[in-house]
Amino acid sequence: MAFETFFGNEVLKNTVWQRIKSGTLPHAIILEGERGLGKRTFARLIAAGLLCADENTPCGQCRACTNVLEKNHPDVLYYETEKHTKDNFKIETVREIRDIAYISPNQADYKIFILAEADLMNTAAQNALLKILEEPPAYAVFILLCEKKSAFLETILSRCTVYRLERVEDATAFEAVRQLLSGPIEEEIRKCVELVGGNIGMVLEGLHGSEALRANEKAVEIAEALCSSYEFDLLKVLGDLESPAAKAVLASLAEPLKAVFRDAIALRCGGEAVIQINAPTARHLAESFTKKQLFALVEAAEELGRRVERNMNRKLLITWLCAALRAATD
């Protein structure tokens, strides 16, 4: 069964497989989870499961499975945004989906629509999609991929079944990457897993030198500098962001900062944190600051994200960030 090749999320895999086997899989699904957790891969496995005729569907070896997994099946249609920013899943794309949905499948019993970054639809596009979700053809299945289901209208959510993908254990992430890549040595994989946690996609990106990994590294440096008694440490770390080479890092910094601050809050409250960015750093923050200060740091990271979206001047943004982080910890 091809679901076995997908690492982690065992309960979810079994739930979906059972519903495919029993013919009770909903016609509209939302796959929720942060970037890098394999939503597109999981969506293709669902599609393969629906189209595969083998008893252990999806078998991963028959012609239908192979075509789906290689994104080459005429009845499995993929839609992406051109720009990965808010409101960029256009209403014109949704109208095209609606029109195509009423055309019968070419080869299979189903016609499956996989909508990546569906949470980037604006209200008009979501309302247009709602019409086909309310009265779909019997053969149509819609799989909407998103980071946060809260981006959808309640009317959309009420017509979809939400399945959430979670991070895997660090040991599982290490083993997955070790099997998927033959180049990096184990120590490099272990270091990357330690930094970003059980997000296999982000580990793979990090090993290829992505901006996401550099942003995670910078978030750890900033968090450690905040714990330092020397103000110069924070100034030095933030000063590095002024170089032209760090422009993309600054643009990607808000999310990893929020992640490490939120982990620190969970630890400070006595809960088990789902460590996303470096466990020792989260513990250091939890020991250094009060809950009120940590919540203020999260707010500063969220405001950083908003200011980045507004294309604020980079030097002014760095100056503001330094002041905002210091104000949060005072």
C-alpha positions in Angstrom: 0.0 0.0 0.0 1.5 3.3 -1.1 0.3 5.1 2.1 3.1 3.2 3.8 5.7 5.3 1.9 4.3 8.5 3.6 6.2 9.0 6.9 4.2 9.6 10.1 0.6 10.6 10.6 -0.4 7.0 11.1 -3.9 7.7 12.5 -4.8 10.0 9.6 -3.4 7.5 7.0 -5.5 4.7 8.5 -8.6 6.9 8.7 -8.4 8.0 5.1 -7.5 4.5 3.8 -10.5 3.0 5.6 -12.9 5.6 4.1 -11.5 5.0 0.6 -11.9 1.2 1.1 -15.5 1.6 2.3 -16.4 4.1 -0.4 -17.3 6.8 2.3 -14.6 9.3 1.5 -16.2 12.8 1.4 -16.4 14.6 -1.9 -14.8 17.7 -0.5 -11.7 17.5 1.7 -9.4 20.1 3.3 -5.9 19.0 4.1 -4.5 21.4 6.7 -0.9 21.7 7.8 2.1 23.9 7.7 4.4 24.2 4.7 6.7 21.2 4.3 4.4 18.5 5.8 3.6 16.8 2.5 0.1 18.0 1.7 0.6 17.7 -2.0 2.0 14.2 -1.7 -0.8 13.1 0.6 -3.4 14.5 -1.8 -1.9 12.5 -4.6 -2.0 9.4 -2.5 -5.7 10.0 -1.8 -6.3 10.4 -5.5 -4.3 7.2 -6.3 -6.4 5.4 -3.6 -9.6 6.4 -5.3 -8.5 5.4 -8.8 -6.5 2.2 -8.0 -8.4 -1.1 -8.5 -6.0 -3.2 -6.2 -7.4 -4.5 -2.9 -4.6 -2.7 -1.0 -5.4 0.6 -2.7 -3.4 2.6 -3.5 -0.9 -0.1 -4.5 1.5 2.4 -6.0 2.4 0.1 -8.8 -0.5 -0.2 -11.2 -0.9 2.2 -14.2 -3.5 4.4 -12.5 -1.3 4.8 -9.4 1.8 5.5 -11.4 0.1 8.1 -13.5 -1.4 9.8 -10.5 1.8 9.8 -8.4 3.8 11.2 -11.4 1.1 13.9 -12.0 0.2 12.4 -15.3 -3.4 11.2 -15.0 -6.0 13.0 -17.1 -8.7 12.8 -14.3 -6.5 14.3 -11.6 -6.2 18.0 -12.1 -3.8 20.3 -10.1 -4.2 24.0 -9.5 -1.6 26.3 -8.0 -1.3 30.0 -7.4 1.0 32.0 -9.6 2.2 34.1 -6.7 2.3 32.7 -3.2 0.6 35.7 -1.6 -2.8 36.5 -0.2 -5.8 36.6 -2.6 -3.8 35.1 -5.4 -6.0 32.0 -6.0 -8.1 33.8 -8.6 -11.8 33.6 -9.1 -11.2 33.0 -12.8 -9.4 29.7 -11.8 -12.4 28.7 -9.7 -14.7 29.3 -12.6 -12.6 27.2 -14.8 -12.7 24.4 -12.2 -16.5 24.6 -12.1 -16.8 24.4 -15.8 -14.4 21.4 -16.1 -16.1 19.6 -13.2 -19.2 19.1 -15.2 -17.3 17.2 -17.9 -17.3 13.5 -17.3 -14.0 11.7 -16.4 -11.8 10.6 -19.3 -10.7 7.2 -17.9 -11.6 6.7 -14.3 -14.7 6.7 -12.1 -13.7 9.9 -10.5 -12.5 13.4 -11.5 -10.3 14.7 -8.8 -9.3 18.4 -8.3 -6.3 19.2 -6.1 -6.2 22.9 -5.1 -2.9 23.8 -3.6 -2.8 27.0 -1.4 -6.5 27.1 -1.5 -6.4 29.3 1.6 -5.2 32.1 -0.7 -8.7 32.5 -2.2 -10.4 35.7 -1.5 -14.1 35.8 -0.5 -15.3 36.1 -4.1 -13.3 33.0 -5.2 -14.5 31.0 -2.2 -18.1 31.9 -2.9 -17.7 30.8 -6.5 -16.2 27.5 -5.3 -19.1 27.0 -2.8 -21.5 26.6 -5.7 -19.8 23.5 -7.0 -19.2 22.1 -3.5 -22.9 22.4 -2.7 -24.1 20.5 -5.8 -21.1 18.5 -7.2 -21.4 15.9 -9.9 -21.3 12.4 -8.3 -17.9 11.7 -9.7 -16.2 14.9 -8.6 -13.8 15.0 -5.6 -12.2 18.2 -4.3 -9.0 18.3 -2.2 -8.2 21.7 -0.9 -4.7 22.2 0.6 -4.1 25.0 3.2 -1.9 25.9 6.1 -4.8 27.2 8.2 -8.4 26.2 7.8 -9.4 29.5 9.5 -8.8 31.2 6.1 -11.9 29.6 4.7 -15.5 30.9 5.0 -17.7 28.9 7.4 -19.8 27.9 4.5 -16.8 26.3 2.8 -15.8 24.5 6.1 -19.3 23.2 6.6 -19.2 21.3 3.3 -15.7 19.9 3.7 -14.1 17.3 6.0 -10.9 18.6 7.5 -7.9 16.3 7.9 -4.8 17.8 9.6 -1.3 16.7 8.9 1.1 17.0 11.9 4.9 17.1 12.3 6.5 13.7 12.8 8.9 12.7 15.6 12.4 14.0 15.1 13.7 10.4 14.8 11.1 9.7 12.1 12.1 12.9 10.2 15.8 11.9 10.4 15.1 8.4 9.1 12.9 9.7 6.3 15.5 12.2 5.1 18.2 9.6 5.4 16.2 7.3 3.1 15.2 10.0 0.6 18.7 11.5 0.2 22.0 9.8 -0.4 24.2 12.9 -0.5 24.2 14.5 3.0 26.0 12.8 5.8 24.1 11.8 8.9 25.5 14.6 11.0 24.2 17.2 8.6 20.7 15.7 8.6 20.7 15.5 12.4 21.7 19.2 12.7 19.0 20.2 10.3 16.4 18.1 12.1 17.5 19.6 15.4 17.0 23.1 14.0 13.6 22.8 12.3 12.1 19.7 14.0 9.8 17.0 12.5 9.0 18.8 9.3 10.5 16.6 6.6 9.9 19.1 3.8 11.7 21.9 5.7 14.6 19.5 6.5 15.0 18.6 2.9 14.9 22.3 1.9 17.4 23.1 4.6 19.9 20.6 3.3 19.6 22.2 -0.1 20.4 25.6 1.4 17.0 27.2 1.4 16.1 30.6 2.7 13.7 28.9 5.1 16.6 27.2 6.9 18.6 30.5 7.1 15.5 32.2 8.5 15.2 29.5 11.2 18.9 29.9 12.1 18.5 33.6 12.3 15.4 33.2 14.6 17.4 31.1 16.9 20.2 33.6 17.0 17.8 36.4 17.7 16.1 34.4 20.5 19.4 33.6 22.1 20.5 37.3 21.8 17.3 38.3 23.6 18.3 36.1 26.5 21.7 37.7 26.7 22.4 40.4 29.3 24.3 42.4 26.7 22.2 44.6 24.4 25.0 44.6 21.9 24.3 40.9 21.1 20.9 41.7 19.7 22.2 44.7 17.8 24.9 42.5 16.2 22.5 39.7 15.2 20.0 42.2 13.7 22.7 44.2 12.0 23.6 41.2 9.9 20.2 41.5 8.3 21.2 44.7 6.6 23.4 43.0 4.1 21.8 42.5 0.6 22.3 38.7 0.9 20.0 38.7 4.0 17.1 40.3 2.3 15.2 37.1 1.7 16.0 35.9 5.3 14.3 39.0 6.7 11.3 38.4 4.5 11.0 34.9 5.9 11.8 35.6 9.5 8.3 36.2 11.1 7.1 32.6 11.1 10.2 31.0 12.7 10.3 33.7 15.3 6.6 33.1 16.2 7.3 29.4 16.3 10.2 29.6 18.8 8.3 32.2 21.0 5.2 30.0 21.0 7.2 26.9 22.0 8.6 29.0 24.9 5.1 29.9 26.0 4.1 26.3 26.0 7.1 25.4 28.1 6.6 28.4 30.4 3.0 27.2 31.1 4.1 23.7 32.0 2.8 22.1 28.8 4.6 19.9 26.3 5.7 22.1 23.4 5.6 20.8 19.9 9.1 22.1 19.3 9.4 23.7 15.9 12.6 25.7 16.2 15.4 24.4 18.4 14.3 22.9 21.8 17.3 24.3 23.9 16.5 27.9 22.7 12.8 27.5 23.5 13.7 26.4 27.0 16.2 29.3 27.4 13.4 31.7 26.5 11.0 30.1 28.9 13.4 30.4 31.7 14.4 34.0 30.9 11.0 35.7 30.4 7.5 35.8 31.9 4.4 34.6 30.0 3.4 38.3 29.4 6.8 39.0 27.9 6.7 35.9 25.7 3.2 36.8 24.4 4.5 40.3 23.6 7.3 38.7 21.6 4.8 36.7 19.6 2.9 39.9 18.9 6.1 41.6 17.7 6.8 38.6 15.3 3.2 38.8 13.9 3.6 42.6 13.4 6.9 41.9 11.6 5.1 39.7 9.2 2.5 42.4 8.5 5.2 45.0 7.9 7.1 42.7 5.5 3.9 42.3 3.5 3.7 46.1 3.3 7.2 46.2 1.8 8.6 48.5 4.6 12.0 49.9 4.0 14.5 47.2 5.2 16.7 49.4 7.4 13.7 51.0 9.0 12.2 47.6 9.5 15.3 46.2 11.2 15.4 49.3 13.5 11.7 48.9 14.3 12.2 45.1 15.0 15.1 45.8 17.5 13.0 48.3 19.4 9.9 46.1 19.3 11.7 43.1 20.7 13.4 45.1 23.4 10.1 46.7 24.4 8.4 43.2 24.6 11.1 42.0 27.0 11.2 45.1 29.3 
